[in-house]
């Protein structure tokens, strides 16, 4: 167990509520408990008691829960004071705890200590934050599976398979002078291919988890008066944008967060793109292009009742390369065009009526398809982009090791590729980390967790 100073924080959200919790962790917890509790705290039992100030007067009355080390969330002595959820009362109680020798906890410091004291691996600690911040039932279920250790167990299993291969390759190095060629065995190449395939499967599952936790940003753009604001209203399910027949109604960026089959989508409506002398509209167009550059998917909206003009071609030519873009033909209700999705060369075209919601389900399905999202995938585990990067590096080194095995390359080169592959897997669980990485990860957690 790491020897650290004692920390404390209010663990419930800001505001007024029925219950508020002050959480304390560290070596000085027993001493603080004697100072602030009117009755002694019993291990792993809820004790009804008064919470006292430095003069012995009651600040509040509530439940005290004491978890002696190492059988606690952080692996240290932990005391939780469950009182009434008024901000003044909680502030007074926290101030008294700090006065008796604790310090205010940093964001995520309780979970960081759980990681440092081997109560959680890094993937499980991140799943704690992902569970708290989950925006859908699917995301919460996936985060809970990761918190239970399913994701970690898959990574450990892959790491163990790599260790077994490394043992065989290291033996080839240790017995290089003998008349035995440990690498003259097709089973080693086969095992490497199998592990590579398992890493690829894990990557696909983690990719779904990233989509569940982060979602994607969809930017709606196009010329003025083609129905962009009607489209965001239709997708959101309520009137978030003003809709008029006057071109240029939207002059700023509008954002809405919606869920499609459990995946969060960040929908961004932008000002109509055109040449204008209006300074306010110019600023809106500038902001529109800034959003387009950051998009995961662009929906270029056109008016199905009007022929394609030069402005549409100019907008299309300026769109960033590498960002998927679909053409949305809106207002089909005015020209008797049927809703549908079809390919037009290198583009996908979706015909809809945002005013009446015709074809909107087709558009939703197309957005999920663009991101490779699979609904109700029981294999999905919550993950982060750093996990994807680590798995991608692991795949690359395994592919290189497999190629060198087939070419009967030097055993030292193969051993190094396998070592690097295992190191990247270890980064996911926190076996190889830097203080800088830990700081970045836990600083995103809420205070008190």
C-alpha positions in Angstrom: 0.0 0.0 0.0 1.3 3.4 -0.9 2.2 5.7 2.0 0.4 9.0 1.2 -1.2 11.8 3.1 -4.9 11.8 4.1 -7.3 13.3 1.6 -11.0 14.4 1.8 -13.7 15.7 -0.5 -17.4 16.1 -0.9 -18.3 13.0 -3.0 -21.9 14.1 -3.9 -22.8 16.6 -6.7 -23.0 20.3 -5.9 -26.4 21.6 -4.9 -29.2 20.8 -2.5 -30.1 17.1 -1.9 -31.5 14.7 0.7 -28.0 13.2 1.4 -24.5 14.5 1.1 -21.3 12.5 1.6 -17.9 13.5 2.7 -15.3 10.9 1.9 -11.9 10.6 3.7 -9.0 8.3 2.9 -5.6 7.9 4.4 -3.5 6.9 7.4 -5.0 9.7 9.6 -8.6 8.5 9.2 -8.9 6.8 12.7 -7.6 10.0 14.3 -10.0 12.2 12.4 -12.9 9.9 13.2 -12.2 10.3 17.0 -12.3 14.1 16.5 -15.5 14.5 14.4 -17.7 11.6 15.5 -19.7 11.6 18.7 -19.8 7.8 18.7 -16.9 5.5 17.7 -17.0 4.2 14.2 -17.4 0.4 13.8 -15.6 -1.4 10.9 -18.0 -1.9 7.9 -21.1 -0.9 9.9 -23.3 2.1 9.6 -23.3 4.1 12.8 -25.8 6.8 13.5 -24.0 9.7 15.2 -23.5 13.4 15.4 -20.7 15.1 13.4 -18.9 17.5 15.7 -17.0 20.8 15.3 -13.8 21.6 17.3 -15.9 22.7 20.3 -17.9 19.5 20.5 -21.0 21.0 19.0 -23.1 19.1 16.5 -22.7 20.2 12.9 -25.0 17.5 11.5 -26.4 14.1 12.3 -26.0 11.1 10.0 -24.3 7.8 9.3 -20.6 7.1 9.6 -19.1 4.2 7.6 -15.6 3.1 8.4 -13.6 0.7 6.1 -10.2 -0.2 7.6 -7.2 -0.8 5.3 -6.7 -2.7 3.2 -10.3 -3.8 2.7 -11.6 -0.5 1.2 -12.0 1.1 -2.2 -8.7 2.9 -2.0 -6.8 0.2 -0.1 -6.3 2.8 2.7 -8.4 3.6 5.8 -11.6 5.1 4.4 -14.3 7.0 6.3 -17.6 8.2 4.8 -19.8 10.7 6.5 -23.4 10.5 5.2 -25.2 13.6 6.3 -27.9 16.0 5.0 -27.2 17.3 1.5 -27.1 21.1 2.1 -24.1 22.8 0.7 -23.5 24.9 3.9 -23.6 21.8 6.1 -21.3 19.8 3.8 -18.8 22.7 3.6 -18.7 23.0 7.4 -18.1 19.3 7.8 -15.4 19.2 5.1 -13.7 22.2 6.7 -13.6 20.4 10.0 -12.1 17.3 8.5 -9.4 19.4 6.8 -8.7 21.2 10.1 -7.9 17.9 11.7 -5.2 17.0 9.2 -6.6 16.0 5.9 -6.1 17.9 2.7 -8.6 18.5 -0.2 -8.5 15.7 -2.7 -7.6 16.3 -6.4 -10.1 15.2 -9.1 -10.0 11.4 -9.3 -7.5 11.0 -6.5 -9.5 8.3 -4.7 -9.6 6.1 -7.8 -5.9 6.9 -8.4 -5.1 5.6 -5.0 -7.2 2.5 -5.7 -5.0 1.9 -8.7 -1.7 2.6 -6.9 -2.7 0.2 -4.2 -3.7 -2.6 -6.7 -7.4 -2.4 -6.0 -8.1 -1.6 -9.6 -6.1 -1.8 -12.8 -6.0 1.3 -15.0 -8.7 0.1 -17.4 -11.0 -0.6 -14.4 -10.3 2.8 -12.9 -11.2 4.5 -16.2 -14.4 2.4 -16.3 -15.4 4.0 -13.0 -15.4 7.4 -14.6 -17.1 6.1 -17.8 -19.9 4.5 -15.7 -20.5 7.8 -14.0 -20.5 9.7 -17.2 -22.4 7.1 -19.4 -25.1 8.8 -21.4 -27.1 5.7 -22.3 -28.1 2.3 -20.9 -25.9 0.6 -23.4 -22.9 2.7 -22.4 -23.6 2.0 -18.7 -23.8 -1.8 -19.3 -20.5 -1.8 -21.3 -18.8 0.3 -18.6 -20.0 -2.1 -15.9 -18.5 -5.0 -17.8 -15.2 -3.2 -18.0 -15.4 -2.3 -14.3 -16.0 -6.0 -13.4 -12.7 -6.7 -15.2 -13.9 -8.4 -18.4 -11.8 -6.1 -20.6 -8.8 -6.4 -18.3 -9.1 -10.2 -18.3 -9.0 -10.2 -22.2 -5.9 -8.1 -22.1 -4.2 -10.3 -19.5 -5.0 -13.4 -21.5 -3.4 -11.9 -24.6 -0.4 -10.8 -22.5 0.0 -14.4 -21.2 -0.1 -15.8 -24.7 2.7 -13.3 -25.7 4.7 -14.4 -22.7 4.6 -18.0 -23.8 5.8 -17.1 -27.3 8.5 -14.9 -25.8 9.7 -17.9 -23.7 10.2 -20.0 -26.8 12.0 -17.2 -28.7 14.2 -16.4 -25.8 15.1 -20.0 -25.6 16.3 -19.8 -29.2 18.6 -17.0 -28.1 19.9 -18.8 -25.0 20.7 -22.0 -26.9 22.0 -20.4 -30.0 25.2 -22.4 -29.8 23.4 -25.7 -29.5 22.3 -27.8 -32.4 18.6 -27.1 -31.6 16.6 -24.6 -33.6 13.6 -23.7 -31.5 12.3 -21.4 -34.2 12.2 -24.2 -36.8 8.6 -24.9 -35.8 5.5 -23.8 -37.8 3.4 -23.9 -34.6 5.1 -20.7 -33.4 4.0 -18.9 -36.5 0.6 -20.3 -36.1 0.4 -19.2 -32.5 1.5 -15.7 -33.4 -1.2 -15.5 -36.1 -3.8 -16.7 -33.6 -2.8 -14.0 -31.0 -2.8 -11.4 -33.8 -6.4 -12.4 -34.7 -7.4 -12.2 -31.0 -5.9 -8.7 -30.7 -7.9 -7.7 -33.8 -11.1 -9.0 -32.3 -10.4 -7.1 -29.0 -9.7 -3.9 -31.1 -13.1 -4.2 -32.8 -14.8 -4.6 -29.5 -13.0 -1.7 -28.0 -13.8 0.4 -31.0 -17.5 -0.1 -30.3 -16.8 0.9 -26.7 -15.2 4.2 -27.8 -18.2 4.9 -29.9 -20.5 4.3 -26.9 -18.5 6.5 -24.6 -17.5 9.3 -27.0 -20.0 9.1 -29.9 -19.4 11.0 -33.0 -19.7 14.6 -34.2 -22.1 15.1 -37.1 -22.0 18.6 -38.8 -24.9 19.7 -40.9 -23.9 22.1 -43.5 -24.9 23.5 -46.9 -26.2 26.5 -48.7 -28.7 28.8 -47.1 -32.4 27.8 -46.9 -32.0 24.2 -47.8 -33.5 23.0 -44.5 -30.5 22.5 -42.2 -32.3 23.8 -39.1 -35.4 21.7 -39.9 -33.1 18.7 -40.0 -31.5 19.3 -36.6 -35.0 19.9 -35.1 -36.2 16.6 -36.7 -33.1 14.7 -35.4 -33.4 16.2 -31.9 -37.1 15.7 -31.7 -37.9 19.3 -30.7 -37.5 22.8 -32.0 -33.9 23.7 -31.0 -33.3 26.0 -34.1 -35.4 28.8 -35.6 -36.9 27.8 -38.9 -38.1 30.5 -41.4 -38.2 31.0 -45.1 -35.7 33.8 -44.8 -32.2 32.7 -46.0 -29.4 33.0 -43.4 -31.7 32.6 -40.3 -29.0 30.5 -38.5 -25.9 32.7 -37.9 -24.2 30.8 -35.2 -23.3 27.2 -34.3 -26.1 25.2 -32.7 -25.3 21.9 -30.9 -27.6 19.1 -29.7 -26.7 15.7 -28.2 -29.0 12.9 -29.2 -28.8 9.1 -29.0 -29.4 6.7 -31.8 -29.6 3.0 -30.7 -27.6 3.9 -27.6 -24.8 5.7 -29.4 -24.4 9.4 -28.6 -24.3 11.8 -31.5 -23.2 15.4 -31.2 -25.2 17.1 -33.9 -24.0 20.6 -35.0 -26.0 22.9 -37.2 -24.1 25.7 -39.0 -24.8 28.9 -40.8 -25.6 28.7 -44.5 -22.4 28.8 -46.6 -22.4 31.7 -49.1 -20.7 34.9 -50.1 -22.1 37.7 -48.0 -21.3 41.3 -47.0 -23.1 40.9 -43.6 -20.3 40.9 -40.9 -22.4 38.8 -38.5 -23.1 36.2 -41.1 -19.5 36.2 -42.2 -18.5 35.3 -38.6 -21.1 32.6 -38.5 -19.7 31.1 -41.8 -16.2 31.2 -40.4 -17.3 29.3 -37.3 -19.2 26.8 -39.6 -16.0 26.0 -41.5 -14.2 25.5 -38.1 -16.8 22.9 -37.1 -16.6 21.2 -40.4 -12.8 20.7 -40.0 -13.5 18.9 -36.7 -16.4 16.7 -37.9 -16.5 12.9 -37.8 -19.2 13.0 -40.5 -20.5 15.8 -42.7 -24.1 16.0 -43.9 -24.2 18.3 -46.9 -27.8 19.3 -47.2 -29.3 20.2 -50.6 -32.8 21.3 -51.8 -34.3 18.4 -53.8 -36.5 21.0 -55.6 -33.5 22.9 -57.0 -30.8 21.8 -59.5 -27.3 21.5 -58.3 -25.6 24.9 -58.7 -22.1 26.3 -58.6 -22.4 27.2 -54.8 -23.0 23.5 -54.0 -20.0 22.5 -56.1 -17.8 25.1 -54.4 -18.8 24.0 -50.9 -18.2 20.3 -51.9 -14.7 21.1 -53.3 -13.7 22.9 -50.1 -14.7 20.1 -47.7 -11.8 18.5 -45.8 -10.4 15.4 -47.4 -10.6 12.2 -45.3 -13.8 13.2 -43.5 -16.9 11.1 -44.6 -19.5 13.3 -46.3 -23.1 12.2 -47.3 -25.4 14.2 -49.5 -28.8 14.8 -47.9 -31.5 15.7 -50.5 -34.1 17.5 -48.3 -37.7 18.7 -49.2 -38.6 15.6 -51.2 -42.2 16.2 -50.1 -42.3 19.1 -52.6 -41.2 17.1 -55.6 -42.8 13.7 -55.0 -39.3 12.0 -54.7 -39.3 8.8 -52.7 -37.1 8.5 -49.6 -34.1 6.3 -50.0 -30.3 5.7 -49.7 -28.3 5.2 -52.9 -24.8 5.5 -54.1 -23.9 8.3 -56.6 -20.3 7.6 -57.6 -18.1 8.2 -54.6 -20.9 9.7 -52.6 -23.9 8.3 -50.7 -27.2 10.2 -51.1 -30.1 10.1 -48.7 -33.4 11.5 -49.8 -35.6 12.8 -46.9 -38.1 15.4 -45.8 -37.0 17.0 -42.6 -40.4 18.8 -42.3 -42.4 15.6 -42.1 -39.7 13.2 -40.9 -39.8 11.1 -44.0 -36.6 9.0 -44.5 -35.1 10.1 -41.1 -34.8 6.6 -39.9 -32.8 5.8 -43.1 -30.5 8.7 -42.2 -30.1 7.5 -38.6 -29.1 4.0 -39.8 -26.7 5.5 -42.3 -25.0 7.6 -39.6 -24.5 4.5 -37.5 -23.2 2.6 -40.5 -20.6 5.3 -41.2 -19.1 4.8 -37.8 -19.2 1.0 -37.9 -21.5 0.8 -34.9 -23.3 -2.4 -34.1 -26.4 -2.2 -32.0 -26.9 -4.5 -29.0 -23.4 -6.0 -29.3 -23.1 -8.1 -26.1 -19.3 -8.2 -26.6 -18.9 -4.5 -26.4 -16.7 -3.2 -23.5 -16.2 0.4 -22.7 -12.9 1.7 -23.9 -11.0 4.9 -24.7 -8.9 6.1 -27.6 -5.7 5.4 -25.8 -6.7 1.7 -25.6 -7.3 1.7 -29.3 -3.9 3.2 -29.9 -2.2 0.6 -27.7 -4.0 -2.3 -29.4 -3.2 -0.9 -32.8 0.5 -0.7 -31.9 0.3 -4.3 -30.5 -1.2 -5.5 -33.8 1.6 -3.8 -35.8 4.4 -5.4 -33.7 2.7 -8.8 -33.9 2.4 -8.5 -37.7 6.1 -7.6 -37.9 7.0 -10.6 -35.6 5.0 -13.0 -37.7 6.6 -11.7 -40.9 10.1 -12.2 -39.4 9.2 -15.7 -38.2 8.2 -16.7 -41.7 11.4 -15.2 -43.1 13.5 -17.1 -40.5 14.9 -13.7 -39.3 17.2 -13.3 -36.4 15.6 -14.4 -33.1 16.7 -11.2 -31.4 14.6 -9.1 -33.8 11.5 -11.4 -33.2 12.0 -11.2 -29.4 12.1 -7.4 -29.5 8.8 -7.2 -31.6 7.1 -9.5 -29.1 8.4 -7.5 -26.2 7.1 -4.3 -27.6 3.7 -5.9 -28.4 3.4 -7.0 -24.7 4.5 -3.6 -23.5 1.7 -1.8 -25.3 -0.8 -4.3 -23.9 0.6 -3.5 -20.5 0.0 0.2 -21.0 -3.8 -0.5 -21.1 -3.8 -2.0 -17.6 -1.2 0.5 -16.2 1.7 -2.0 -15.9 3.8 0.5 -17.9 2.8 4.1 -17.2 4.3 7.5 -16.6 3.2 10.0 -13.9 2.3 12.3 -16.8 -0.1 9.7 -18.2 -1.7 9.0 -14.8 -2.1 12.7 -14.2 -3.9 13.2 -17.5 -6.2 10.2 -16.9 -7.3 10.9 -13.3 -7.6 14.7 -13.8 -10.7 14.0 -15.9 -12.5 12.3 -13.0 -14.9 14.2 -10.7 -13.7 15.3 -7.3 -14.6 12.7 -4.6 -14.2 9.7 -7.0 
